């Protein structure tokens, strides 16, 4: 059975208009440019050219400057008003510097003096077509970006260095309760926006070029729909030389999440109170017994109470970690992020945990370049990530082994890895290693105390920083945890 072959879509031919009162020039231009595959239209004077421009769009217009009734300069003004993206080439027999400068000031792209050769015409038109296509690509990209930003449910606003608004999507205007005329080109102080947002923008604009901080605020506001809580973040937008040329502010409506977090926090707080109080009381009573204040204990009794005390301590740690994890996963902790230098954090963490390693004759090696580009992060969170990974590596490794901490740059990320020579993780356990409360349970790890929340906390922190974490492991040969954190984008 014969199948229909779909027609190949042919590229759209560029349309060129030649406006000149000399028939010889018009005909020569049409002949040369038609041979190049362009669609060429002709106008015998300025009036006819303006009429054609009003009826359709041309990619390139060649216009003679000196024509009766309507000059090329007047035609150029009509083009700039009706089709600002059209590229205009001036044809002139009076190719003086003054004429050229005037034409450029009024928006001409280039000029070609009479008489000109076919090669000169082809060259100047080819350059104009290339420029026109670049403008179209920019316009298409801007259109796509504008459509994408306008469809976002989060509010987005961009300002220039003078605090004038260059972009504000409908979600942003809705979140600040603004429903008036267009805000584009207006100063941020001229529209109804909170003082916190104004201060964040001012702080961001005056930020030194060698710093990168993302101010964050939670703002309470009200409108016809009632009370609302908005999280605002502001970041500098920088040019090629690193100087700040504007700001980008993002608003998230977190009202429902805050209410959910309040309910959950109340519940967790109640549970923590109800659990911690009796646990602390029991821990104190056990300590009294272990200290012999209630009478002498046998070795067996002391052993049993020691185990109970250890388990109670583990439960206390689990309650604290569960509370930390619930806060992290809610995404509502407004941790202010800044440009964090991972070199310093890694050195400090490796030095801090070296003593824990020495207790098991485990050496901690740090491999990193002298300087790493900064990542946009919360420093305390980064310390918590490294602490959890290094502590786990020590805990799940036998004596006389090495833990290696490595930092490198990989594309647009800082790549951190913690490699041990420990017991390793089986394939089935690897699938669930980041689940809450999940712990590998085998003959090597059965006696190791833990809550199963540490890696879940690490994963939540890394993902909150738009990074990723993965693990590779072979039983008996150790494990490697790898974290990718995005670099500061300036």
C-alpha positions as CSV (number, residue, x, y, z in Angstrom):
1,X,0.0,0.0,0.0
2,X,1.4,3.3,-1.0
3,X,1.9,5.7,1.8
4,X,1.6,9.5,1.5
5,X,4.9,11.2,2.1
6,X,4.4,14.4,4.0
7,X,5.6,17.5,2.2
8,X,8.8,19.1,3.5
9,X,8.1,22.5,4.8
10,X,10.1,25.0,2.8
11,X,11.8,27.9,4.6
12,X,10.0,31.2,4.3
13,X,11.8,33.5,1.7
14,X,12.9,36.9,3.0
15,X,10.9,39.8,1.6
16,X,12.7,42.9,0.4
17,X,11.3,46.2,-0.8
18,X,13.3,48.5,-3.0
19,X,12.1,52.2,-2.9
20,X,13.9,54.3,-5.6
21,X,12.7,56.8,-8.2
22,X,15.2,55.5,-10.8
23,X,13.8,52.5,-12.8
24,X,17.4,51.3,-13.6
25,X,18.3,51.0,-9.9
26,X,15.0,49.2,-9.1
27,X,15.3,46.7,-12.0
28,X,19.0,46.0,-11.2
29,X,18.2,45.4,-7.5
30,X,15.3,43.0,-8.4
31,X,17.4,41.0,-10.8
32,X,20.4,40.6,-8.4
33,X,18.3,39.9,-5.3
34,X,15.8,37.5,-7.0
35,X,18.7,35.4,-8.2
36,X,19.6,35.1,-4.5
37,X,16.2,33.6,-3.7
38,X,14.6,36.7,-2.1
39,X,11.1,37.9,-2.7
40,X,11.5,41.4,-4.1
41,X,8.9,44.2,-4.4
42,X,9.4,47.6,-6.0
43,X,8.1,51.1,-5.3
44,X,8.7,54.0,-7.7
45,X,8.6,56.7,-5.0
46,X,8.3,57.4,-1.3
47,X,4.5,57.6,-1.3
48,X,4.1,54.2,-3.0
49,X,6.7,52.8,-0.7
50,X,4.8,54.0,2.5
51,X,1.5,52.6,1.2
52,X,3.2,49.2,0.6
53,X,4.8,49.3,4.1
54,X,1.4,49.9,5.7
55,X,-0.1,46.9,3.9
56,X,2.5,44.3,4.6
57,X,5.7,43.6,6.4
58,X,9.2,43.5,4.8
59,X,12.3,42.0,6.3
60,X,14.7,44.5,4.5
61,X,13.9,47.8,2.8
62,X,16.4,49.6,0.5
63,X,15.4,53.2,0.2
64,X,16.9,56.1,-1.8
65,X,17.5,59.1,0.3
66,X,16.9,61.8,-2.4
67,X,13.4,61.4,-3.9
68,X,10.8,63.9,-4.9
69,X,7.7,64.6,-2.7
70,X,8.6,62.1,0.0
71,X,12.3,61.7,0.9
72,X,14.1,58.6,2.1
73,X,14.3,60.1,5.6
74,X,10.5,60.4,5.7
75,X,10.1,56.8,4.5
76,X,12.6,55.7,7.2
77,X,10.4,57.4,9.9
78,X,7.3,55.5,8.7
79,X,9.2,52.3,8.7
80,X,10.5,52.8,12.3
81,X,6.9,53.6,13.4
82,X,5.1,50.8,11.6
83,X,7.8,48.0,11.6
84,X,10.6,48.7,14.1
85,X,12.1,45.2,13.4
86,X,12.5,45.9,9.7
87,X,16.1,46.5,8.6
88,X,16.6,49.6,6.5
89,X,19.5,50.1,4.0
90,X,19.9,53.6,2.6
91,X,20.8,54.1,-1.1
92,X,22.3,57.4,-1.8
93,X,24.2,59.2,-4.5
94,X,25.4,61.7,-1.9
95,X,27.3,59.4,0.3
96,X,28.7,62.1,2.5
97,X,29.5,61.4,6.2
98,X,26.8,63.8,7.3
99,X,24.1,62.0,5.3
100,X,25.3,58.6,6.6
101,X,25.3,59.8,10.2
102,X,21.8,61.3,9.9
103,X,20.5,58.1,8.4
104,X,22.0,56.0,11.2
105,X,20.6,58.3,13.8
106,X,17.1,57.8,12.4
107,X,17.4,54.0,12.5
108,X,19.1,52.9,9.3
109,X,21.2,49.8,9.5
110,X,23.7,50.6,6.7
111,X,24.0,52.5,3.5
112,X,25.2,51.7,0.0
113,X,26.4,54.5,-2.3
114,X,25.5,54.9,-6.0
115,X,26.8,53.5,-8.2
116,X,27.2,50.1,-6.7
117,X,28.2,46.7,-8.0
118,X,26.1,43.5,-7.7
119,X,28.6,42.1,-5.3
120,X,28.3,45.2,-3.1
121,X,24.5,44.9,-3.1
122,X,24.7,41.2,-2.3
123,X,27.1,41.8,0.6
124,X,25.1,44.6,2.3
125,X,21.8,42.7,1.9
126,X,23.3,39.5,3.2
127,X,24.6,41.4,6.3
128,X,21.1,42.9,6.7
129,X,19.4,39.6,6.4
130,X,21.7,38.1,9.0
131,X,21.0,41.0,11.4
132,X,17.2,40.7,10.7
133,X,17.3,37.0,11.6
134,X,19.2,37.7,14.8
135,X,16.5,40.2,15.7
136,X,13.8,37.6,15.0
137,X,15.6,35.0,17.1
138,X,15.8,37.5,20.0
139,X,12.1,38.5,19.6
140,X,11.1,34.8,19.5
141,X,13.2,34.1,22.6
142,X,11.7,37.1,24.4
143,X,8.2,36.0,23.4
144,X,8.8,32.4,24.7
145,X,10.3,33.7,27.9
146,X,7.5,36.2,28.4
147,X,4.9,33.5,27.8
148,X,6.6,31.2,30.2
149,X,7.0,33.8,32.9
150,X,3.4,34.9,32.6
151,X,2.2,31.3,33.0
152,X,4.1,30.9,36.3
153,X,2.0,30.6,39.4
154,X,4.8,32.3,41.4
155,X,5.1,36.1,41.1
156,X,8.2,37.3,39.2
157,X,9.3,40.9,38.8
158,X,12.5,42.3,37.3
159,X,13.9,45.8,37.8
160,X,16.8,47.7,36.3
161,X,19.6,49.5,38.2
162,X,17.4,52.6,38.5
163,X,14.6,50.6,40.3
164,X,12.4,50.7,37.3
165,X,10.2,47.7,36.5
166,X,11.1,45.9,33.3
167,X,9.0,42.8,33.9
168,X,6.2,41.8,36.2
169,X,4.0,38.8,35.5
170,X,0.3,38.6,36.4
171,X,0.9,36.4,39.4
172,X,3.2,39.1,41.0
173,X,0.7,41.9,40.4
174,X,-2.0,39.7,41.9
175,X,0.1,38.8,45.0
176,X,0.7,42.5,45.7
177,X,-2.9,43.4,45.1
178,X,-2.2,45.6,42.1
179,X,-4.8,45.8,39.3
180,X,-4.1,49.2,37.7
181,X,-2.5,50.3,34.5
182,X,0.8,48.8,33.2
183,X,3.7,49.0,35.6
184,X,6.4,48.6,33.0
185,X,8.8,51.5,33.1
186,X,7.6,52.7,36.5
187,X,9.7,53.1,39.6
188,X,9.1,50.4,42.2
189,X,8.2,53.2,44.7
190,X,5.3,54.2,42.5
191,X,3.4,51.0,42.9
192,X,1.8,49.3,46.0
193,X,4.5,47.0,47.2
194,X,5.6,46.2,50.8
195,X,8.5,48.1,52.4
196,X,10.3,44.7,52.9
197,X,10.4,44.2,49.1
198,X,11.6,47.7,48.5
199,X,14.4,47.2,51.1
200,X,15.4,43.9,49.6
201,X,15.7,45.5,46.1
202,X,17.7,48.4,47.5
203,X,20.0,46.0,49.4
204,X,20.5,43.8,46.3
205,X,21.3,46.8,44.0
206,X,24.0,48.0,46.4
207,X,25.5,44.6,46.9
208,X,29.3,44.5,46.0
209,X,30.1,42.7,42.8
210,X,32.2,40.2,44.6
211,X,29.3,39.1,46.8
212,X,26.2,37.2,45.9
213,X,23.4,37.0,48.6
214,X,19.7,36.2,48.1
215,X,17.7,38.2,50.7
216,X,14.6,36.3,51.8
217,X,11.6,37.6,53.8
218,X,8.2,36.2,54.8
219,X,5.7,39.0,54.4
220,X,2.2,39.2,55.9
221,X,-0.3,41.1,53.8
222,X,-4.1,41.3,53.4
223,X,-6.5,41.9,50.6
224,X,-10.2,41.2,49.8
225,X,-9.6,37.5,50.1
226,X,-8.2,37.8,53.6
227,X,-4.8,37.4,55.3
228,X,-2.0,36.1,53.2
229,X,1.6,35.2,53.8
230,X,4.1,35.6,51.0
231,X,7.7,34.5,50.8
232,X,9.9,37.0,48.9
233,X,13.3,36.3,47.5
234,X,15.5,38.9,45.6
235,X,18.6,38.2,43.6
236,X,21.0,40.5,41.7
237,X,21.0,40.3,37.9
238,X,24.5,41.0,36.6
239,X,26.2,41.9,33.4
240,X,29.2,40.5,31.7
241,X,31.6,42.6,33.8
242,X,30.0,41.4,37.0
243,X,28.3,44.7,37.9
244,X,24.7,44.6,39.0
245,X,22.3,45.8,36.3
246,X,19.1,44.9,38.0
247,X,17.2,42.6,40.3
248,X,14.8,39.7,40.1
249,X,12.2,39.3,42.8
250,X,10.1,36.1,43.3
251,X,7.0,35.9,45.4
252,X,5.5,32.6,46.6
253,X,2.1,32.4,48.3
254,X,2.7,30.1,51.3
255,X,-0.4,30.8,53.2
256,X,-1.8,27.3,53.0
257,X,1.5,25.7,53.6
258,X,2.1,27.9,56.7
259,X,-1.2,26.9,58.1
260,X,-0.4,23.2,57.4
261,X,3.0,23.7,59.0
262,X,1.4,25.3,62.0
263,X,-0.9,22.4,62.5
264,X,1.9,19.9,62.0
265,X,4.3,21.9,64.2
266,X,1.6,22.0,67.0
267,X,1.2,18.2,66.7
268,X,4.9,17.5,66.6
269,X,5.5,19.9,69.5
270,X,2.8,18.1,71.5
271,X,4.2,14.7,70.7
272,X,7.8,15.9,71.5
273,X,6.6,17.3,74.8
274,X,4.7,14.2,75.7
275,X,7.5,11.9,74.7
276,X,10.5,13.9,75.9
277,X,9.3,14.6,79.4
278,X,8.9,11.0,80.4
279,X,12.0,10.0,78.5
280,X,14.1,12.7,80.3
281,X,12.6,11.6,83.6
282,X,13.5,8.0,82.9
283,X,17.0,9.0,81.8
284,X,17.5,10.8,85.1
285,X,16.2,7.8,87.1
286,X,18.5,5.5,85.1
287,X,21.5,7.8,85.8
288,X,20.6,7.7,89.5
289,X,20.7,3.9,89.4
290,X,23.9,3.8,87.4
291,X,25.6,6.2,89.8
292,X,24.8,3.9,92.6
293,X,22.7,6.5,94.5
294,X,19.9,3.9,95.0
295,X,22.1,1.1,96.1
296,X,24.8,-1.1,94.6
297,X,24.2,-2.8,91.3
298,X,25.4,-6.1,90.0
299,X,27.4,-6.2,86.8
300,X,24.4,-7.7,85.0
301,X,22.1,-4.9,86.2
302,X,24.5,-2.2,85.2
303,X,24.8,-3.8,81.8
304,X,21.0,-3.9,81.3
305,X,20.6,-0.3,82.5
306,X,23.4,0.8,80.2
307,X,21.6,-0.7,77.2
308,X,18.3,1.0,78.3
309,X,20.1,4.4,78.6
310,X,21.6,4.0,75.2
311,X,18.2,3.2,73.6
312,X,16.6,6.1,75.4
313,X,19.3,8.4,74.1
314,X,18.6,7.1,70.6
315,X,14.9,7.9,70.9
316,X,15.7,11.4,72.1
317,X,17.9,11.9,69.0
318,X,15.3,10.5,66.7
319,X,12.6,12.9,68.1
320,X,15.0,15.9,67.5
321,X,15.9,14.7,64.0
322,X,12.3,14.0,63.1
323,X,11.4,17.6,64.1
324,X,14.3,18.9,61.9
325,X,13.2,16.8,59.0
326,X,9.6,17.9,59.1
327,X,10.7,21.6,59.1
328,X,13.0,21.0,56.1
329,X,10.4,19.1,54.1
330,X,7.8,21.8,54.7
331,X,10.0,24.1,52.7
332,X,9.0,27.0,54.9
333,X,12.2,27.8,56.7
334,X,13.3,31.1,55.2
335,X,17.0,30.3,55.3
336,X,18.8,33.2,53.7
337,X,21.2,31.9,51.1
338,X,24.5,33.5,50.1
339,X,27.6,32.7,48.1
340,X,29.2,30.0,50.3
341,X,32.8,29.0,49.9
342,X,32.8,25.2,50.2
343,X,36.6,25.1,50.7
344,X,36.4,26.5,54.2
345,X,33.5,24.4,55.2
346,X,35.2,21.2,54.1
347,X,38.4,22.0,55.9
348,X,36.6,22.8,59.1
349,X,34.4,19.7,58.9
350,X,37.2,17.3,58.2
351,X,39.3,18.8,61.0
352,X,36.3,18.6,63.4
353,X,35.6,14.9,62.6
354,X,39.2,13.8,62.6
355,X,39.1,12.9,66.3
356,X,36.1,10.7,65.8
357,X,38.0,8.9,63.0
358,X,41.1,8.4,65.2
359,X,39.1,6.5,67.8
360,X,38.7,3.8,65.1
361,X,42.1,4.4,63.4
362,X,40.2,5.8,60.4
363,X,42.0,8.5,58.4
364,X,40.0,11.3,56.8
365,X,41.6,12.7,53.6
366,X,40.5,15.9,52.0
367,X,41.1,16.4,48.3
368,X,40.1,19.7,46.8
369,X,41.6,22.5,44.6
370,X,42.9,25.6,46.3
371,X,39.8,27.5,45.3
372,X,36.3,26.4,44.4
373,X,33.7,28.7,42.9
374,X,31.0,29.6,45.5
375,X,27.6,27.9,45.6
376,X,24.3,29.7,46.5
377,X,23.5,28.0,49.8
378,X,22.8,28.3,53.5
379,X,26.0,27.7,55.3
380,X,24.5,25.9,58.3
381,X,22.7,23.5,56.0
382,X,25.9,22.8,54.1
383,X,27.7,22.0,57.4
384,X,24.9,19.6,58.3
385,X,25.2,17.8,54.9
386,X,29.0,17.3,55.3
387,X,28.6,16.3,59.0
388,X,26.0,13.6,58.2
389,X,28.0,12.1,55.3
390,X,31.3,12.0,57.1
391,X,29.8,10.7,60.4
392,X,28.1,7.9,58.5
393,X,31.3,7.0,56.6
394,X,33.1,6.7,60.0
395,X,30.3,4.9,61.6
396,X,29.8,2.3,58.9
397,X,33.6,1.6,58.3
398,X,35.8,-0.9,60.0
399,X,39.0,0.1,61.8
400,X,42.2,1.0,59.9
401,X,40.5,2.3,56.8
402,X,40.3,5.7,55.0
403,X,37.5,8.1,54.3
404,X,38.1,10.4,51.4
405,X,36.3,13.7,50.9
406,X,36.7,15.1,47.4
407,X,35.5,18.4,45.9
408,X,35.7,19.4,42.2
409,X,33.9,21.5,39.7
410,X,31.7,19.7,37.2
411,X,30.1,21.8,34.5
412,X,27.9,24.3,36.4
413,X,28.1,22.4,39.8
414,X,30.4,21.8,42.7
415,X,30.8,18.1,43.0
416,X,31.3,16.8,46.6
417,X,31.9,13.1,47.3
418,X,32.5,11.2,50.5
419,X,34.0,7.7,49.9
420,X,34.6,5.1,52.5
421,X,36.1,1.6,52.6
422,X,33.3,0.3,54.8
423,X,30.8,-2.5,54.7
424,X,29.0,-1.4,51.6
425,X,25.3,-1.4,50.7
426,X,23.4,-4.1,48.9
427,X,21.4,-3.4,45.7
428,X,18.1,-3.8,47.5
429,X,19.1,-1.5,50.3
430,X,20.4,1.2,47.8
431,X,16.9,1.7,46.5
432,X,15.7,2.8,49.9
433,X,18.8,4.3,51.5
434,X,17.3,7.9,51.5
435,X,13.9,6.8,52.9
436,X,13.0,8.1,56.4
437,X,13.7,5.6,59.2
438,X,15.3,3.1,56.8
439,X,18.5,1.4,58.0
440,X,20.6,-1.3,56.5
441,X,20.2,-4.3,58.8
442,X,22.9,-7.0,58.4
443,X,25.5,-8.7,60.5
444,X,27.9,-5.7,60.2
445,X,25.4,-2.9,61.0
446,X,23.1,-4.6,63.4
447,X,24.8,-3.3,66.5
448,X,25.3,0.3,65.1
449,X,23.0,2.8,66.7
450,X,21.1,5.2,64.4
451,X,17.7,6.7,63.7
452,X,17.6,6.2,59.9
453,X,16.9,9.9,59.4
454,X,20.3,11.4,58.7
455,X,20.4,10.6,54.9
456,X,16.8,11.7,54.5
457,X,17.7,15.1,56.1
458,X,20.7,15.3,53.7
459,X,18.6,14.6,50.7
460,X,16.0,17.2,51.7
461,X,18.7,19.9,52.2
462,X,20.4,19.1,48.9
463,X,17.1,19.2,46.9
464,X,16.1,22.4,48.7
465,X,19.2,23.9,47.2
466,X,18.3,22.6,43.7
467,X,21.1,20.0,43.8
468,X,21.2,16.2,43.7
469,X,22.6,13.3,45.6
470,X,23.4,9.8,44.6
471,X,25.2,6.8,46.0
472,X,27.2,4.0,44.5
473,X,28.3,1.0,46.6
474,X,29.5,-2.6,46.5
475,X,29.1,-4.8,49.6
476,X,32.5,-5.3,51.2
477,X,34.1,-2.6,49.2
478,X,32.7,0.6,50.6
479,X,30.3,3.4,49.4
480,X,30.5,6.7,47.7
481,X,28.0,9.5,48.3
482,X,28.1,12.2,45.6
483,X,26.4,15.6,45.9
484,X,26.0,18.2,43.1
485,X,25.3,21.8,44.2
486,X,24.7,24.5,41.6
487,X,27.3,27.4,41.3
488,X,26.3,30.9,42.0
489,X,24.9,32.3,38.8
490,X,25.9,35.9,38.1
